[in-house]
Amino acid sequence: MADSHNTTRHSTRADGPALSRRISAPDMCGVVMAMCIAAMTNPGAGGPCQSSSERPALDRPTLSDAQRLFYNARYEAAAALALDLRASDTQDLPNDESRSSALLFQLKGLLEGRPDNEKALKNCATCPQLIAEFVADIRHGQALARTTLRSTPSDEAALFFLGKLDLNAIDVARRLAHDFPDNRELAAFLNARDVSSGR
């Protein structure tokens, strides 16, 4: 019995140093580093692979991104993004208001500060197209808001966006009606009294 006990103790003493050598601190560090490298080179190994269609749509641009561009004075980019969003979403009141505001500030940037507004407008190659798109967005937004208000006169969102669209239209009317009388799109827009009377 004593011999057996001594043999066991001897065996423990014999195996202990060998086992300690096998899992020494440097070896353990190497194992951890290898695991980290494997995780970085194969990030999907720890879980099921997620296809691009299953990934959340957090990376997709939204109207908030267009508004952020607008508030950072990137008006052309804001208008372009608002237009692109209509391909995957509806052209609703917030979109119309956001894009018309961006187009308005594009026009301001092209025309303000010029010594002769009339010449500036005549020499502005992009202004007629910007005005046409601005008018189209204003009209579309006004129609949406008024359709909602006919059924729900107290709809706060419709009233809010209609007010903002009207303000944008009034701004353009004041700035361009006198200086750009030959623009048919703008003239038809103003003659329809969409701005001043709300009809």
KEKE-3310 file (N, C-alpha, C; in steps of 0.2 Angstrom, whole numbers, plus 5000, padded with zeros to 4 digits):
npx = (5004:5010:5020:5013:5007:5018:5023:5012:5014:5027:5024:5016:5025:5033:5026:5021:5031:5033:5020:5018:5028:5022:5011:5015:5017:5022:5019:5005:5002:5005:4995:4984:4986:4986:4973:4966:4971:4965:4952:4951:4955:4945:4931:4918:4918:4914:4900:4884:4884:4880:4870:4871:4858:4852:4857:4856:4847:4855:4866:4860:4856:4846:4832:4836:4849:4850:4845:4855:4866:4860:4860:4873:4877:4878:4871:4868:4871:4862:4850:4851:4852:4840:4832:4836:4832:4818:4817:4817:4808:4793:4787:4785:4778:4789:4800:4798:4798:4811:4819:4815:4819:4833:4835:4831:4841:4852:4849:4850:4863:4869:4865:4865:4873:4878:4882:4872:4857:4849:4857:4864:4855:4852:4864:4865:4867:4861:4851:4837:4833:4834:4824:4813:4813:4811:4799:4791:4792:4787:4774:4770:4771:4762:4750:4749:4748:4737:4727:4727:4723:4710:4703:4707:4707:4714:4726:4742:4755:4753:4749:4760:4771:4765:4765:4779:4783:4776:4782:4795:4791:4787:4798:4806:4797:4798:4811:4814:4803:4802:4815:4817:4807:4805:4805:4795:4790:4791:4783:4770:4768:4767:4757:4746:4743:4747:4755:4752:4738:4735:4726)
npy = (4994:5006:5007:5008:5020:5028:5027:5033:5046:5048:5047:5058:5068:5066:5068:5081:5092:5090:5092:5105:5111:5109:5118:5130:5148:5156:5147:5147:5160:5160:5152:5159:5170:5164:5160:5173:5178:5169:5172:5185:5184:5175:5180:5175:5163:5161:5161:5160:5162:5178:5184:5197:5202:5199:5207:5221:5236:5247:5254:5259:5274:5287:5299:5307:5307:5315:5327:5330:5333:5344:5353:5355:5363:5357:5357:5353:5339:5335:5337:5328:5316:5315:5314:5302:5293:5292:5282:5270:5272:5281:5296:5307:5320:5325:5322:5330:5342:5343:5341:5352:5363:5361:5363:5376:5383:5379:5387:5400:5400:5401:5413:5423:5438:5442:5456:5460:5454:5450:5447:5437:5427:5425:5420:5408:5392:5381:5385:5386:5372:5368:5377:5371:5358:5362:5368:5358:5349:5357:5359:5345:5342:5351:5347:5334:5338:5346:5336:5328:5337:5340:5329:5328:5341:5346:5340:5340:5337:5338:5352:5358:5354:5359:5373:5375:5372:5382:5393:5391:5392:5405:5412:5409:5415:5429:5432:5428:5431:5444:5445:5435:5434:5427:5413:5400:5390:5394:5406:5400:5394:5404:5411:5403:5405:5397:5400:5412:5412:5400:5391)
npz = (5000:5004:4995:4984:4986:4986:4973:4966:4970:4966:4952:4950:4953:4943:4931:4933:4930:4916:4911:4915:4907:4894:4894:4897:4900:4889:4878:4880:4877:4863:4858:4861:4853:4840:4839:4839:4827:4818:4820:4815:4802:4797:4800:4800:4806:4819:4819:4810:4793:4785:4773:4761:4758:4770:4779:4790:4785:4788:4782:4771:4762:4769:4770:4780:4779:4767:4772:4781:4773:4767:4778:4780:4769:4757:4744:4731:4732:4742:4735:4725:4731:4738:4727:4721:4732:4729:4720:4727:4736:4741:4734:4745:4756:4765:4757:4745:4751:4757:4745:4737:4745:4744:4731:4729:4737:4729:4718:4724:4727:4714:4709:4719:4725:4712:4702:4692:4691:4681:4670:4676:4677:4664:4659:4666:4664:4670:4677:4672:4671:4685:4690:4684:4689:4703:4703:4699:4710:4720:4716:4716:4730:4736:4731:4737:4750:4751:4747:4758:4767:4763:4767:4780:4789:4800:4800:4806:4801:4787:4786:4791:4782:4770:4773:4773:4760:4753:4758:4752:4738:4738:4741:4729:4720:4723:4721:4707:4698:4693:4687:4679:4668:4656:4658:4655:4663:4676:4675:4672:4683:4693:4688:4690:4703:4714:4724:4732:4735:4739:4732)
capx = (5000:5014:5024:5008:5006:5024:5023:5008:5017:5032:5021:5014:5030:5037:5022:5020:5035:5032:5014:5019:5031:5017:5006:5019:5014:5024:5015:4998:5001:5005:4989:4979:4987:4984:4965:4965:4973:4960:4946:4952:4955:4939:4926:4911:4918:4910:4892:4881:4885:4874:4870:4870:4851:4850:4860:4851:4848:4858:4870:4857:4855:4839:4831:4840:4856:4849:4844:4861:4869:4858:4862:4881:4877:4880:4864:4867:4871:4856:4844:4852:4850:4832:4829:4838:4828:4812:4817:4815:4803:4788:4789:4781:4779:4795:4805:4797:4800:4818:4822:4814:4823:4840:4835:4831:4848:4856:4848:4853:4871:4871:4862:4866:4880:4880:4880:4867:4853:4846:4862:4866:4850:4852:4870:4865:4865:4858:4845:4830:4832:4833:4818:4808:4812:4809:4792:4787:4792:4782:4767:4768:4770:4756:4744:4749:4746:4730:4723:4726:4719:4703:4699:4708:4709:4718:4732:4747:4760:4751:4749:4767:4774:4762:4768:4786:4783:4773:4788:4800:4789:4786:4805:4808:4793:4801:4818:4815:4798:4804:4821:4817:4800:4804:4804:4788:4788:4790:4777:4764:4768:4765:4750:4741:4742:4748:4758:4749:4731:4734:4721)
capy = (5000:5012:5007:5011:5028:5032:5026:5038:5053:5049:5048:5065:5073:5066:5071:5088:5097:5089:5095:5112:5113:5109:5123:5136:5155:5157:5143:5149:5166:5158:5149:5165:5174:5160:5161:5180:5179:5165:5176:5191:5182:5172:5183:5172:5156:5160:5161:5158:5167:5182:5186:5204:5203:5198:5212:5227:5242:5253:5257:5262:5281:5289:5306:5310:5309:5321:5333:5331:5336:5351:5357:5356:5367:5353:5357:5349:5332:5334:5336:5322:5310:5315:5311:5294:5289:5291:5275:5264:5274:5285:5304:5310:5327:5326:5322:5336:5348:5343:5342:5359:5367:5360:5366:5383:5385:5379:5393:5406:5400:5402:5420:5429:5441:5444:5463:5460:5448:5448:5444:5431:5422:5423:5416:5402:5387:5376:5388:5383:5365:5368:5380:5367:5353:5365:5369:5351:5346:5361:5357:5338:5342:5355:5343:5329:5341:5348:5330:5326:5342:5340:5324:5329:5348:5348:5336:5344:5336:5341:5359:5360:5354:5364:5379:5376:5372:5388:5398:5390:5395:5413:5414:5409:5420:5435:5432:5427:5432:5450:5445:5429:5433:5423:5406:5398:5385:5399:5410:5396:5392:5410:5413:5398:5407:5391:5402:5417:5411:5393:5388)
capz = (5000:5005:4989:4979:4987:4984:4966:4964:4972:4961:4945:4950:4952:4936:4926:4934:4926:4909:4909:4915:4901:4889:4894:4900:4898:4882:4874:4880:4873:4856:4856:4860:4847:4834:4839:4837:4820:4815:4820:4811:4795:4796:4805:4800:4808:4825:4818:4803:4788:4784:4766:4760:4758:4777:4783:4791:4780:4792:4778:4765:4763:4770:4769:4785:4776:4762:4776:4784:4767:4766:4783:4779:4763:4751:4742:4725:4734:4745:4730:4721:4736:4739:4720:4721:4736:4726:4716:4731:4741:4738:4734:4749:4758:4767:4751:4741:4755:4757:4739:4734:4748:4742:4724:4731:4739:4723:4714:4727:4726:4707:4707:4723:4724:4706:4701:4688:4692:4674:4666:4679:4675:4657:4658:4670:4660:4674:4681:4669:4673:4692:4691:4682:4694:4709:4702:4699:4717:4724:4714:4719:4737:4738:4729:4742:4757:4750:4747:4765:4771:4762:4771:4788:4789:4805:4800:4808:4796:4780:4787:4792:4775:4765:4774:4771:4753:4751:4759:4747:4732:4738:4740:4722:4716:4724:4718:4700:4694:4689:4684:4674:4665:4650:4660:4654:4668:4682:4673:4673:4691:4696:4685:4693:4710:4718:4730:4736:4737:4741:4728)
cpx = (5004:5018:5019:5007:5012:5025:5019:5011:5023:5030:5019:5019:5034:5033:5021:5024:5034:5025:5014:5023:5027:5013:5009:5016:5016:5019:5007:4997:5001:4998:4984:4980:4985:4976:4963:4966:4967:4954:4946:4951:4949:4933:4919:4912:4915:4903:4890:4883:4879:4875:4869:4863:4848:4852:4856:4853:4851:4862:4867:4855:4847:4838:4834:4847:4856:4849:4851:4866:4867:4860:4870:4882:4880:4873:4863:4867:4865:4850:4845:4850:4843:4829:4830:4833:4821:4811:4815:4810:4798:4790:4784:4782:4786:4801:4804:4799:4808:4822:4821:4818:4831:4840:4835:4838:4853:4855:4851:4860:4873:4869:4864:4873:4882:4878:4874:4863:4851:4851:4864:4861:4851:4858:4870:4862:4860:4851:4838:4828:4830:4826:4812:4807:4810:4801:4788:4787:4787:4775:4765:4767:4764:4750:4744:4746:4739:4725:4722:4722:4712:4699:4701:4711:4714:4725:4738:4753:4759:4752:4756:4771:4771:4765:4775:4787:4781:4779:4793:4798:4788:4793:4807:4804:4796:4807:4818:4809:4799:4810:4821:4810:4799:4804:4797:4785:4786:4784:4771:4763:4765:4758:4745:4740:4743:4751:4754:4742:4730:4729:4724)
cpy = (5006:5012:5010:5018:5031:5032:5032:5045:5054:5050:5055:5070:5072:5069:5079:5093:5096:5093:5103:5115:5114:5115:5129:5143:5157:5153:5145:5156:5165:5156:5154:5169:5171:5161:5168:5181:5175:5169:5181:5189:5178:5174:5179:5165:5155:5160:5160:5164:5171:5185:5194:5206:5203:5204:5218:5233:5248:5257:5260:5270:5282:5297:5310:5312:5315:5327:5335:5335:5343:5355:5358:5359:5363:5352:5353:5341:5330:5333:5330:5316:5310:5312:5304:5290:5288:5284:5269:5266:5279:5292:5307:5317:5329:5326:5328:5342:5349:5344:5349:5364:5367:5364:5374:5386:5384:5385:5399:5406:5402:5410:5425:5432:5443:5452:5464:5454:5445:5445:5437:5425:5420:5419:5410:5397:5381:5378:5386:5376:5365:5371:5375:5361:5356:5366:5363:5348:5350:5359:5350:5338:5346:5351:5337:5332:5343:5342:5328:5330:5342:5334:5325:5336:5350:5343:5340:5343:5339:5349:5362:5360:5358:5371:5380:5376:5379:5394:5397:5393:5402:5415:5415:5414:5427:5437:5432:5429:5439:5449:5439:5428:5429:5415:5404:5394:5389:5403:5406:5395:5398:5412:5409:5400:5402:5394:5406:5415:5404:5389:5383)
cpz = (5000:4998:4984:4979:4985:4977:4963:4964:4967:4954:4945:4949:4945:4931:4926:4930:4919:4907:4910:4909:4895:4888:4898:4897:4891:4877:4874:4876:4865:4854:4856:4854:4840:4834:4837:4830:4816:4814:4816:4803:4792:4801:4805:4803:4815:4825:4811:4799:4786:4777:4766:4760:4765:4781:4784:4787:4783:4787:4772:4767:4765:4769:4774:4783:4771:4766:4779:4779:4767:4772:4783:4772:4757:4747:4736:4727:4738:4740:4726:4725:4737:4732:4720:4726:4734:4722:4720:4737:4738:4738:4738:4751:4760:4762:4747:4745:4755:4750:4736:4738:4746:4735:4725:4733:4734:4719:4717:4726:4719:4706:4712:4723:4718:4705:4697:4688:4685:4670:4669:4677:4668:4655:4662:4666:4663:4677:4678:4671:4681:4694:4689:4687:4701:4709:4702:4706:4721:4723:4717:4726:4739:4736:4734:4748:4756:4750:4754:4768:4769:4766:4779:4788:4794:4805:4800:4803:4789:4781:4787:4785:4770:4766:4772:4763:4750:4752:4754:4740:4732:4738:4733:4718:4717:4721:4710:4696:4690:4685:4678:4671:4659:4651:4660:4660:4674:4681:4674:4680:4694:4694:4688:4700:4715:4725:4735:4739:4740:4738:4723)
residu = (MET:ALA:ASP:SER:HIS:ASN:THR:THR:ARG:HIS:SER:THR:ARG:ALA:ASP:GLY:PRO:ALA:LEU:SER:ARG:ARG:ILE:SER:ALA:PRO:ASP:MET:CYS:GLY:VAL:VAL:MET:ALA:MET:CYS:ILE:ALA:ALA:MET:THR:ASN:PRO:GLY:ALA:GLY:GLY:PRO:CYS:GLN:SER:SER:SER:GLU:ARG:PRO:ALA:LEU:ASP:ARG:PRO:THR:LEU:SER:ASP:ALA:GLN:ARG:LEU:PHE:TYR:ASN:ALA:ARG:TYR:GLU:ALA:ALA:ALA:ALA:LEU:ALA:LEU:ASP:LEU:ARG:ALA:SER:ASP:THR:GLN:ASP:LEU:PRO:ASN:ASP:GLU:SER:ARG:SER:SER:ALA:LEU:LEU:PHE:GLN:LEU:LYS:GLY:LEU:LEU:GLU:GLY:ARG:PRO:ASP:ASN:GLU:LYS:ALA:LEU:LYS:ASN:CYS:ALA:THR:CYS:PRO:GLN:LEU:ILE:ALA:GLU:PHE:VAL:ALA:ASP:ILE:ARG:HIS:GLY:GLN:ALA:LEU:ALA:ARG:THR:THR:LEU:ARG:SER:THR:PRO:SER:ASP:GLU:ALA:ALA:LEU:PHE:PHE:LEU:GLY:LYS:LEU:ASP:LEU:ASN:ALA:ILE:ASP:VAL:ALA:ARG:ARG:LEU:ALA:HIS:ASP:PHE:PRO:ASP:ASN:ARG:GLU:LEU:ALA:ALA:PHE:LEU:ASN:ALA:ARG:ASP:VAL:SER:SER:GLY:ARG)
# end
